[in-house]
Amino acid sequence: MKSSGQRIFISDCEGPISKNDNAFELVSHYIPDGNRLFTLISRYDDVLADIVKRPGYKAGDTLKLILPFLKAYGVTNHAITDYSSKNVLLVPEAKEMLRFVQNFMPPFIVSTSYEQYMRALCDLVDFPFENVHCTRLDLDKYIISEKEVARIKRLREQMVAMPIPEIPKGAESLKEFQKEHRDTVNKLDQIFWKELSQMSVGVILREVNPVGGDEKAEAVQNIVTQLKTSMHNVMYVGDSITDVSVFRLVRKKGGLTVSFNGNAYAVREAEIAVLSENAIVTAVLADAFNKLGKETVMKLVKDWKASTLEGFNLTPPLKRHFYELHGKKLPRVEIVTSQNMEKLMKESTSFRKTVRGEAIGKLG
């Protein structure tokens, strides 16, 4: 039975649509040992959001924590725009997936990424930027003194020498961490919340508000309100810790939650896990959701095989395109249950590294 209200498709960007981690790539490109610096800060972000649950902090705030360092190394709005526009790397079939979805339901992107990157991606895939919720950033408006530049560069040297914290399985507090990893977290607390926040450039940490965690959930709620529909009409696709709040909101309200090549955080909270080298399967699930709703999609995935799909009334051009790509060897799509969750978390985390690369794939 067709549900009342308009069904809508909402997706994260980096992971389900593009292979990039734009912030990681910017830091790696412009800052010495930037890949290690970003990995450290990203893991610190995971600890603050998922373990410490620091008041006022949310998953994805990595994108503000890295800004004093980018500023100290001379990065400008133009530099971010130029680098982003030259380095967008799409998941295969992402443009086609979005084109198919736009034909049968309103599509939106809710992303933690900076707006400069999202504008570049929208230009590439012909997606309306007005349907994007992302992190607004004007790096040029912030002032940094030569003294602060020198100090931040020294902090970078200290930080890249720190061990990257490992989060023990099932940990609920810092007490369960190894001592050297607790020490790293404590040192980073001092750097970000005592020292950097007191600098003139530290205003960045107060003013820039990445769209992650609860902000993502709020953006999804705003879209639902704007279109005068209900949360149970939402299909949301995500892949990381920044999607956890949205997954919980959408799932609680009866919408459909899909992890696309997700890490452990995403798989743990989603109802469906997809492991695929290309994005067209997302359009197949969206087509089924739009036509007959969540219950039908769950039945389809429960019996996920070529013969089941053959009997389903998929949009003909999409069906043809999907089979041209896959034949009868379908991408892996499974319902996440308490029985298979641990296995799927490991396998999806491993698979995402093969699609996005080891360095990006292991980030939270």
C-alpha positions as CSV (number, residue, x, y, z in Angstrom):
1,M,0.0,0.0,0.0
2,K,1.4,3.4,-1.0
3,S,2.1,5.6,2.0
4,S,0.6,9.1,2.3
5,G,3.1,11.9,1.7
6,Q,6.0,12.2,-0.7
7,R,8.9,9.8,-0.5
8,I,12.3,11.4,-0.5
9,F,15.9,10.2,-1.1
10,I,18.6,11.6,1.1
11,S,22.3,10.5,1.0
12,D,25.6,11.4,2.5
13,C,28.1,12.3,-0.1
14,E,31.6,11.0,0.6
15,G,31.2,7.2,0.5
16,P,27.9,6.6,-1.1
17,I,28.5,9.1,-4.0
18,S,32.2,9.9,-4.1
19,K,35.4,8.1,-3.0
20,N,36.9,11.2,-1.6
21,D,37.5,12.3,1.9
22,N,38.0,15.8,0.8
23,A,39.2,17.1,4.2
24,F,41.7,14.3,4.6
25,E,43.0,15.0,1.1
26,L,43.3,18.8,1.7
27,V,45.3,18.3,4.9
28,S,47.5,15.6,3.2
29,H,48.1,17.9,0.2
30,Y,48.9,21.2,2.0
31,I,50.4,20.1,5.4
32,P,53.6,18.1,6.0
33,D,52.7,14.6,7.3
34,G,49.1,15.7,6.8
35,N,47.8,12.2,6.3
36,R,49.0,11.2,9.8
37,L,47.8,14.5,11.3
38,F,44.3,14.1,9.9
39,T,44.2,10.4,10.9
40,L,45.1,11.4,14.5
41,I,42.5,14.2,14.7
42,S,39.8,11.9,13.0
43,R,40.4,9.2,15.6
44,Y,40.3,11.9,18.4
45,D,36.9,12.9,16.9
46,D,35.7,9.3,17.2
47,V,36.8,9.2,20.8
48,L,35.1,12.5,21.7
49,A,31.9,11.7,19.9
50,D,31.4,8.0,20.7
51,I,33.3,7.4,23.9
52,V,33.7,10.6,25.9
53,K,30.5,12.2,24.5
54,R,32.0,15.6,25.1
55,P,29.2,18.2,25.6
56,G,28.7,20.3,22.5
57,Y,30.9,18.0,20.4
58,K,29.6,15.9,17.6
59,A,30.9,13.4,15.1
60,G,32.4,15.3,12.1
61,D,33.8,18.2,14.1
62,T,37.1,17.0,12.7
63,L,36.3,19.5,9.9
64,K,36.7,22.4,12.3
65,L,39.6,21.0,14.3
66,I,41.8,20.9,11.2
67,L,41.1,24.5,10.1
68,P,43.7,26.3,12.3
69,F,46.3,24.0,10.8
70,L,45.1,24.7,7.2
71,K,45.1,28.4,8.0
72,A,48.6,28.3,9.4
73,Y,49.9,26.6,6.2
74,G,48.4,29.4,4.0
75,V,45.3,27.6,2.7
76,T,42.6,29.9,1.3
77,N,39.1,29.6,0.0
78,H,40.5,29.6,-3.6
79,A,43.0,26.9,-2.7
80,I,40.2,24.7,-1.3
81,T,38.0,25.3,-4.3
82,D,40.8,24.7,-6.8
83,Y,42.0,21.5,-5.2
84,S,38.5,20.2,-4.7
85,S,37.4,20.9,-8.3
86,K,40.4,19.1,-9.7
87,N,40.2,16.0,-7.5
88,V,36.5,14.9,-7.2
89,L,36.6,11.1,-7.6
90,L,33.1,9.5,-8.0
91,V,32.0,6.1,-7.0
92,P,31.4,4.3,-10.3
93,E,27.8,4.9,-11.6
94,A,27.2,7.6,-8.9
95,K,26.1,10.2,-11.6
96,E,23.8,7.6,-13.2
97,M,22.4,6.6,-9.8
98,L,21.5,10.2,-9.0
99,R,20.0,10.7,-12.4
100,F,17.7,7.7,-12.0
101,V,16.7,8.7,-8.5
102,Q,15.9,12.3,-9.6
103,N,13.5,10.8,-12.2
104,F,11.2,9.3,-9.5
105,M,11.7,11.1,-6.2
106,P,13.2,14.3,-4.8
107,P,16.9,13.8,-4.0
108,F,18.9,15.5,-1.3
109,I,22.5,15.3,-0.1
110,V,23.4,15.9,3.5
111,S,27.1,16.1,3.9
112,T,29.8,17.1,6.4
113,S,32.0,18.2,3.5
114,Y,32.9,21.8,2.9
115,E,30.7,23.7,0.5
116,Q,33.6,24.3,-1.9
117,Y,33.9,20.6,-2.4
118,M,30.1,20.1,-2.7
119,R,29.8,22.8,-5.3
120,A,32.5,21.1,-7.4
121,L,30.8,17.7,-7.0
122,C,27.4,19.1,-7.9
123,D,28.8,20.7,-11.1
124,L,30.3,17.3,-12.0
125,V,27.2,15.3,-11.5
126,D,24.6,17.9,-12.5
127,F,23.0,17.9,-9.1
128,P,21.2,21.0,-7.8
129,F,23.3,22.6,-5.1
130,E,20.1,24.1,-3.5
131,N,19.3,20.4,-2.5
132,V,22.6,20.1,-0.6
133,H,23.1,20.7,3.2
134,C,26.8,20.9,4.0
135,T,29.5,22.7,6.0
136,R,29.7,26.5,5.2
137,L,33.3,27.8,5.3
138,D,34.9,31.2,4.7
139,L,38.5,30.5,5.7
140,D,39.7,33.9,4.3
141,K,37.8,35.9,6.9
142,Y,39.9,34.6,9.8
143,I,43.1,36.4,10.9
144,I,46.2,34.6,12.0
145,S,49.4,36.2,13.3
146,E,53.0,35.1,12.5
147,K,53.4,34.1,16.1
148,E,50.4,31.8,15.9
149,V,51.5,30.3,12.6
150,A,54.8,29.4,14.2
151,R,53.2,27.9,17.3
152,I,50.6,25.8,15.3
153,K,53.4,24.5,13.1
154,R,55.3,23.4,16.2
155,L,52.1,21.8,17.5
156,R,51.8,19.9,14.3
157,E,55.3,18.4,14.8
158,Q,54.3,17.3,18.3
159,M,51.0,15.8,17.1
160,V,52.3,13.7,14.3
161,A,54.7,12.0,16.7
162,M,51.9,11.0,19.0
163,P,50.5,7.4,18.9
164,I,47.1,7.2,17.2
165,P,44.6,6.0,19.9
166,E,43.1,2.6,19.4
167,I,39.5,2.3,20.6
168,P,39.1,-1.0,22.5
169,K,36.1,-3.1,21.3
170,G,33.0,-2.3,23.3
171,A,34.8,0.5,25.2
172,E,32.5,2.9,27.1
173,S,35.1,5.1,28.8
174,L,38.7,6.3,28.4
175,K,39.6,4.1,31.4
176,E,39.5,1.1,29.1
177,F,42.1,2.6,26.8
178,Q,45.9,1.8,27.0
179,K,47.7,4.4,29.0
180,E,49.6,5.8,26.0
181,H,46.4,6.3,24.1
182,R,44.7,8.0,27.1
183,D,47.7,10.3,27.3
184,T,47.3,11.2,23.6
185,V,43.6,12.1,24.1
186,N,44.5,14.2,27.2
187,K,47.3,16.0,25.3
188,L,44.9,16.7,22.4
189,D,42.3,18.0,24.9
190,Q,45.0,20.5,26.0
191,I,45.9,21.5,22.5
192,F,42.4,22.1,21.2
193,W,40.4,23.3,24.1
194,K,43.1,25.1,26.1
195,E,45.7,26.4,23.7
196,L,44.2,26.7,20.2
197,S,40.9,28.0,21.5
198,Q,42.7,30.9,23.2
199,M,44.4,32.0,20.1
200,S,42.9,34.7,17.8
201,V,42.5,32.1,15.1
202,G,40.8,29.9,17.6
203,V,37.5,31.7,16.8
204,I,37.3,29.2,14.0
205,L,36.6,26.4,16.5
206,R,33.6,28.4,17.8
207,E,32.2,29.7,14.5
208,V,32.5,26.9,12.0
209,N,29.7,24.3,12.5
210,P,30.3,21.1,10.5
211,V,27.1,19.4,9.4
212,G,27.7,16.1,11.2
213,G,26.0,14.1,13.9
214,D,23.0,16.0,15.3
215,E,23.3,18.7,12.6
216,K,22.8,16.0,9.9
217,A,19.7,14.7,11.7
218,E,18.4,18.3,12.0
219,A,19.0,18.8,8.2
220,V,17.1,15.7,7.4
221,Q,14.2,16.8,9.7
222,N,14.2,20.2,8.0
223,I,13.9,18.6,4.6
224,V,11.0,16.5,5.7
225,T,9.3,19.5,7.1
226,Q,10.0,21.6,4.0
227,L,8.4,18.9,1.8
228,K,5.5,18.5,4.2
229,T,6.0,14.7,4.4
230,S,6.9,12.3,7.2
231,M,10.1,10.7,8.3
232,H,8.8,7.2,7.4
233,N,8.9,8.4,3.8
234,V,12.7,8.9,4.0
235,M,15.3,6.6,2.5
236,Y,18.7,7.6,4.0
237,V,22.1,6.3,2.7
238,G,25.2,6.8,4.8
239,D,28.6,5.2,5.6
240,S,30.2,6.6,8.7
241,I,30.0,7.8,12.3
242,T,28.6,11.2,11.1
243,D,25.5,9.3,9.9
244,V,24.7,7.6,13.2
245,S,22.4,10.3,14.5
246,V,20.4,10.3,11.2
247,F,20.2,6.5,11.1
248,R,18.8,6.5,14.6
249,L,16.2,9.2,13.8
250,V,15.1,7.8,10.5
251,R,14.9,4.2,11.8
252,K,13.0,5.3,14.9
253,K,10.4,7.1,12.7
254,G,9.9,4.2,10.3
255,G,12.1,5.3,7.4
256,L,14.7,3.2,5.6
257,T,18.4,3.3,6.6
258,V,21.1,1.9,4.3
259,S,24.8,1.6,4.9
260,F,26.7,1.9,1.6
261,N,30.2,0.4,2.0
262,G,29.9,1.6,5.6
263,N,32.3,1.3,8.5
264,A,31.4,-0.3,11.8
265,Y,29.6,2.7,13.1
266,A,27.3,2.8,10.0
267,V,26.6,-0.9,9.8
268,R,25.8,-1.0,13.5
269,E,23.0,1.6,13.1
270,A,21.6,0.7,9.6
271,E,18.9,-1.8,8.6
272,I,20.5,-2.7,5.3
273,A,24.2,-3.1,4.5
274,V,25.3,-2.7,0.9
275,L,28.8,-3.8,-0.3
276,S,29.2,-2.7,-3.9
277,E,31.9,-1.4,-6.2
278,N,29.4,0.9,-7.9
279,A,26.4,3.0,-6.8
280,I,23.6,1.8,-9.2
281,V,22.3,-0.6,-6.6
282,T,21.3,2.4,-4.5
283,A,18.9,3.5,-7.3
284,V,17.4,0.0,-7.4
285,L,16.6,0.1,-3.6
286,A,15.3,3.7,-4.0
287,D,13.1,2.7,-6.9
288,A,11.6,-0.1,-4.8
289,F,11.2,2.2,-1.8
290,N,9.5,4.9,-3.9
291,K,7.0,2.5,-5.4
292,L,6.0,0.3,-2.4
293,G,7.8,1.5,0.7
294,K,10.1,0.1,3.3
295,E,8.4,-3.2,3.8
296,T,8.8,-4.1,0.2
297,V,12.5,-3.2,0.2
298,M,13.1,-5.3,3.2
299,K,11.4,-8.3,1.6
300,L,13.4,-7.8,-1.6
301,V,16.7,-7.7,0.3
302,K,15.7,-10.7,2.5
303,D,15.5,-12.7,-0.7
304,W,18.2,-10.9,-2.6
305,K,18.8,-12.8,-5.8
306,A,18.4,-12.3,-9.6
307,S,15.2,-14.2,-9.8
308,T,13.6,-12.0,-7.1
309,L,14.6,-8.8,-8.9
310,E,13.4,-10.2,-12.2
311,G,9.9,-10.5,-10.8
312,F,10.0,-7.0,-9.3
313,N,8.5,-4.0,-11.2
314,L,11.7,-2.0,-11.5
315,T,11.7,1.1,-13.7
316,P,12.6,-0.5,-17.1
317,P,15.7,1.7,-18.1
318,L,17.1,1.3,-14.6
319,K,16.5,-2.5,-14.7
320,R,18.3,-2.8,-18.0
321,H,21.2,-0.7,-16.8
322,F,21.6,-2.7,-13.6
323,Y,21.7,-6.0,-15.4
324,E,24.1,-4.7,-18.1
325,L,26.4,-3.9,-15.2
326,H,25.9,-7.0,-13.0
327,G,24.3,-9.7,-15.0
328,K,23.2,-12.3,-12.5
329,K,26.1,-11.7,-10.1
330,L,24.5,-9.1,-7.8
331,P,26.3,-6.8,-5.4
332,R,26.1,-7.9,-1.8
333,V,23.0,-6.5,0.0
334,E,21.9,-7.8,3.4
335,I,19.5,-7.0,6.2
336,V,21.6,-6.2,9.3
337,T,20.6,-8.5,12.3
338,S,22.0,-9.1,15.7
339,Q,23.2,-12.4,14.4
340,N,25.2,-11.1,11.4
341,M,26.1,-7.5,12.6
342,E,29.6,-8.3,13.8
343,K,30.4,-10.1,10.6
344,L,29.0,-7.4,8.4
345,M,30.8,-4.7,10.4
346,K,34.1,-6.4,9.7
347,E,33.4,-7.3,6.1
348,S,32.0,-3.9,5.1
349,T,34.9,-2.1,6.8
350,S,37.3,-4.2,4.9
351,F,35.4,-3.8,1.6
352,R,35.2,0.0,1.9
353,K,39.1,0.0,2.0
354,T,39.2,-1.8,-1.3
355,V,36.8,0.8,-2.9
356,R,38.1,4.0,-1.3
357,G,41.7,3.1,-0.4
358,E,43.3,2.0,2.8
359,A,44.0,5.5,4.3
360,I,40.5,6.9,3.7
361,G,38.7,3.6,4.3
362,K,39.9,3.3,7.8
363,L,38.7,6.7,8.9
364,G,35.7,7.0,11.2
